[in-house]
């Protein structure tokens, strides 16, 4: 059964509102977002360096 026009518009507005809320939160808390991404980058470097260490140790 096709959706009515108002239901489709409401669903579209809701999805845009969720995106705008997330975007606004990220803008308001930019320092936290930057720190989280920096932490993830550091964790990635640690994981890669440990993998390289294991590969060189066992000669795979």
DSSP file (Angstrom, degrees, kcal/mol; ACC not computed):
  #  RESIDUE AA STRUCTURE BP1 BP2  ACC     N-H-->O    O-->H-N    N-H-->O    O-->H-N    TCO  KAPPA ALPHA  PHI   PSI    X-CA   Y-CA   Z-CA
    1    1 A X              0   0    0      0, 0.0     2,-0.0     0, 0.0     0, 0.0   0.000 360.0 360.0 360.0 125.2    0.0    0.0    0.0
    2    2 A X        -     0   0    0      1,-0.1     2,-0.1     0, 0.0     0, 0.0  -0.307 360.0-112.0 -66.9 146.5    1.6    3.3   -1.0
    3    3 A X        -     0   0    0      1,-0.1    -1,-0.1     2,-0.1     2,-0.1  -0.422  31.0-110.5 -73.7 150.5    2.4    5.8    1.7
    4    4 A X     >  -     0   0    0     -2,-0.1     4,-1.9     1,-0.1     5,-0.2  -0.399  29.8-110.5 -74.8 162.9    0.5    9.0    1.9
    5    5 A X  H  > S+     0   0    0      1,-0.2     4,-2.4     2,-0.2     5,-0.2   0.887 116.6  53.2 -64.2 -39.4    2.3   12.1    1.0
    6    6 A X  H  > S+     0   0    0      1,-0.2     4,-2.4     2,-0.2    -1,-0.2   0.872 107.5  51.5 -67.1 -35.6    2.3   13.5    4.6
    7    7 A X  H  > S+     0   0    0      2,-0.2     4,-2.4     1,-0.2    -1,-0.2   0.917 111.1  47.8 -65.8 -41.9    3.8   10.2    5.9
    8    8 A X  H  X S+     0   0    0     -4,-1.9     4,-2.2     2,-0.2    -2,-0.2   0.906 113.3  47.8 -64.7 -41.2    6.6   10.4    3.4
    9    9 A X  H  X S+     0   0    0     -4,-2.4     4,-2.5     2,-0.2    -2,-0.2   0.896 111.8  50.1 -66.6 -39.6    7.3   14.0    4.2
   10   10 A X  H  X S+     0   0    0     -4,-2.4     4,-2.4     2,-0.2    -2,-0.2   0.918 111.2  48.4 -64.5 -43.0    7.3   13.3    8.0
   11   11 A X  H  X S+     0   0    0     -4,-2.4     4,-2.1     2,-0.2    -2,-0.2   0.895 112.4  49.4 -63.9 -40.0    9.7   10.4    7.6
   12   12 A X  H  X S+     0   0    0     -4,-2.2     4,-2.1     2,-0.2    -2,-0.2   0.911 111.6  48.3 -66.9 -41.8   12.0   12.6    5.4
   13   13 A X  H  X S+     0   0    0     -4,-2.5     4,-2.6     2,-0.2    -2,-0.2   0.899 109.9  53.2 -64.1 -40.3   11.9   15.4    7.9
   14   14 A X  H  X S+     0   0    0     -4,-2.4     4,-2.3     2,-0.2    -2,-0.2   0.920 109.6  47.4 -62.1 -44.3   12.6   13.0   10.8
   15   15 A X  H  X S+     0   0    0     -4,-2.1     4,-2.0     1,-0.2    -1,-0.2   0.897 113.3  48.3 -66.1 -38.6   15.7   11.6    9.0
   16   16 A X  H  X S+     0   0    0     -4,-2.1     4,-2.5     1,-0.2    -1,-0.2   0.884 110.5  52.4 -66.8 -36.6   16.9   15.1    8.2
   17   17 A X  H  X S+     0   0    0     -4,-2.6     4,-2.4     2,-0.2    -2,-0.2   0.895 107.8  50.8 -66.5 -38.8   16.3   16.1   11.9
   18   18 A X  H  X S+     0   0    0     -4,-2.3     4,-2.4     2,-0.2     5,-0.2   0.929 112.1  47.4 -63.1 -44.3   18.4   13.2   13.1
   19   19 A X  H  X S+     0   0    0     -4,-2.0     4,-2.5     1,-0.2    -2,-0.2   0.912 113.1  48.1 -62.9 -42.5   21.2   14.1   10.8
   20   20 A X  H  X S+     0   0    0     -4,-2.5     4,-2.6     2,-0.2    -1,-0.2   0.864 110.6  51.6 -68.4 -34.5   21.1   17.7   11.9
   21   21 A X  H  X S+     0   0    0     -4,-2.4     4,-2.4     2,-0.2    -2,-0.2   0.933 112.6  45.2 -66.1 -45.2   21.0   16.8   15.6
   22   22 A X  H  X S+     0   0    0     -4,-2.4     4,-2.4     2,-0.2    -2,-0.2   0.914 114.5  49.0 -63.6 -42.5   24.1   14.6   15.2
   23   23 A X  H  X S+     0   0    0     -4,-2.5     4,-2.3    -5,-0.2    -2,-0.2   0.912 111.3  49.0 -63.4 -42.8   25.8   17.3   13.2
   24   24 A X  H  X S+     0   0    0     -4,-2.6     4,-2.6     2,-0.2    -2,-0.2   0.898 110.5  51.2 -64.6 -40.4   24.9   19.9   15.7
   25   25 A X  H  X S+     0   0    0     -4,-2.4     4,-2.1     2,-0.2    -2,-0.2   0.927 110.4  49.0 -61.5 -44.7   26.2   17.7   18.6
   26   26 A X  H  < S+     0   0    0     -4,-2.4     7,-0.2     1,-0.2    -2,-0.2   0.890 112.9  47.9 -63.2 -38.8   29.5   17.1   16.7
   27   27 A X  H >< S+     0   0    0     -4,-2.3     3,-0.9     1,-0.2    -1,-0.2   0.905 113.2  47.4 -67.2 -40.7   29.8   20.9   16.1
   28   28 A X  H 3< S+     0   0    0     -4,-2.6    -2,-0.2     1,-0.3    -1,-0.2   0.819 121.5  36.0 -70.3 -30.2   29.1   21.7   19.8
   29   29 A X  T 3X S+     0   0    0     -4,-2.1     4,-2.0    -5,-0.2     3,-0.3  -0.336  72.4 142.9-118.6  49.1   31.5   19.1   21.1
   30   30 A X  H <>  +     0   0    0     -3,-0.9     4,-2.5     1,-0.2     5,-0.2   0.840  69.5  56.3 -61.9 -36.5   34.3   19.4   18.5
   31   31 A X  H  > S+     0   0    0      2,-0.2     4,-2.5     1,-0.2    -1,-0.2   0.909 107.8  48.1 -63.6 -42.2   37.1   18.8   21.0
   32   32 A X  H  > S+     0   0    0     -3,-0.3     4,-2.5     2,-0.2    -2,-0.2   0.922 111.7  50.0 -64.1 -43.6   35.6   15.5   22.1
   33   33 A X  H  X S+     0   0    0     -4,-2.0     4,-2.2    -7,-0.2    -2,-0.2   0.908 112.0  48.0 -62.5 -41.8   35.2   14.4   18.6
   34   34 A X  H  X S+     0   0    0     -4,-2.5     4,-2.3     2,-0.2    -1,-0.2   0.905 111.5  49.9 -65.3 -41.0   38.8   15.3   17.7
   35   35 A X  H  X S+     0   0    0     -4,-2.5     4,-2.5     2,-0.2    -2,-0.2   0.894 110.2  50.5 -65.9 -38.9   40.1   13.5   20.8
   36   36 A X  H  X S+     0   0    0     -4,-2.5     4,-2.3     2,-0.2    -2,-0.2   0.933 112.3  46.3 -63.8 -45.2   38.1   10.4   20.0
   37   37 A X  H  X S+     0   0    0     -4,-2.2     4,-2.0     1,-0.2    -2,-0.2   0.875 112.6  50.6 -67.4 -35.3   39.5   10.3   16.5
   38   38 A X  H  X S+     0   0    0     -4,-2.3     4,-2.4     2,-0.2    -1,-0.2   0.916 110.1  50.3 -65.1 -42.6   43.0   10.9   17.7
   39   39 A X  H  X S+     0   0    0     -4,-2.5     4,-2.4     1,-0.2    -2,-0.2   0.895 110.2  49.7 -61.9 -41.0   42.7    8.1   20.2
   40   40 A X  H  X S+     0   0    0     -4,-2.3     4,-2.2     2,-0.2    -1,-0.2   0.876 109.9  51.3 -66.2 -37.1   41.4    5.7   17.5
   41   41 A X  H  X S+     0   0    0     -4,-2.0     4,-2.1     2,-0.2    -2,-0.2   0.915 110.9  47.8 -65.5 -42.3   44.4    6.7   15.3
   42   42 A X  H  X S+     0   0    0     -4,-2.4     4,-2.3     2,-0.2    -2,-0.2   0.916 111.0  51.0 -64.4 -42.6   46.8    6.0   18.1
   43   43 A X  H  X S+     0   0    0     -4,-2.4     4,-2.4     1,-0.2    -1,-0.2   0.894 109.3  52.0 -61.7 -39.1   45.2    2.7   18.8
   44   44 A X  H  X S+     0   0    0     -4,-2.2     4,-2.4     2,-0.2    -1,-0.2   0.901 108.7  49.6 -63.6 -41.4   45.5    1.8   15.1
   45   45 A X  H  X S+     0   0    0     -4,-2.1     4,-2.5     2,-0.2    -1,-0.2   0.901 110.9  50.3 -64.3 -40.6   49.1    2.6   15.0
   46   46 A X  H  X S+     0   0    0     -4,-2.3     4,-2.3     2,-0.2    -2,-0.2   0.926 111.2  48.2 -63.8 -44.3   49.7    0.5   18.1
   47   47 A X  H  X S+     0   0    0     -4,-2.4     4,-2.1     1,-0.2    -2,-0.2   0.918 113.1  47.7 -62.7 -43.6   47.9   -2.5   16.6
   48   48 A X  H  X S+     0   0    0     -4,-2.4     4,-2.4     1,-0.2    -1,-0.2   0.913 111.9  49.7 -64.6 -42.4   49.8   -2.2   13.3
   49   49 A X  H  X S+     0   0    0     -4,-2.5     4,-2.1     1,-0.2    -1,-0.2   0.885 111.0  49.3 -66.9 -36.1   53.1   -1.9   15.1
   50   50 A X  H  X S+     0   0    0     -4,-2.3     4,-2.2     2,-0.2    -1,-0.2   0.877 110.1  51.9 -68.3 -35.8   52.4   -5.0   17.2
   51   51 A X  H  X S+     0   0    0     -4,-2.1     4,-2.4     2,-0.2    -2,-0.2   0.919 110.0  48.4 -65.1 -42.4   51.3   -6.9   14.1
   52   52 A X  H  X S+     0   0    0     -4,-2.4     4,-2.4     1,-0.2     5,-0.2   0.896 110.4  52.3 -63.6 -39.6   54.6   -6.0   12.4
   53   53 A X  H  X S+     0   0    0     -4,-2.1     4,-1.8     1,-0.2    -2,-0.2   0.903 111.0  46.9 -62.9 -41.7   56.5   -7.1   15.5
   54   54 A X  H  X S+     0   0    0     -4,-2.2     4,-2.1     2,-0.2    -2,-0.2   0.894 111.5  51.2 -67.4 -40.1   54.7  -10.5   15.5
   55   55 A X  H  X>S+     0   0    0     -4,-2.4     5,-1.3     1,-0.2     4,-1.0   0.922 113.0  44.6 -64.4 -44.0   55.4  -11.0   11.8
   56   56 A X  H  <5S+     0   0    0     -4,-2.4    -1,-0.2     1,-0.2    -2,-0.2   0.830 111.3  55.0 -70.9 -30.0   59.1  -10.2   12.1
   57   57 A X  H  <5S+     0   0    0     -4,-1.8    -2,-0.2    -5,-0.2    -1,-0.2   0.925 118.1  32.0 -69.1 -43.2   59.4  -12.4   15.3
   58   58 A X  H  <5S-     0   0    0     -4,-2.1    -1,-0.2    -5,-0.1    -2,-0.2   0.470 103.4-127.4 -96.5  -1.9   57.9  -15.5   13.7
   59   59 A X  T  <5       0   0    0     -4,-1.0    -3,-0.2    -5,-0.2    -4,-0.1   0.850 360.0 360.0  64.3  37.4   59.2  -14.9   10.2
   60   60 A X      <       0   0    0     -5,-1.3    -1,-0.1    -6,-0.2    -4,-0.1   0.480 360.0 360.0 -82.5 360.0   55.9  -15.2    8.4
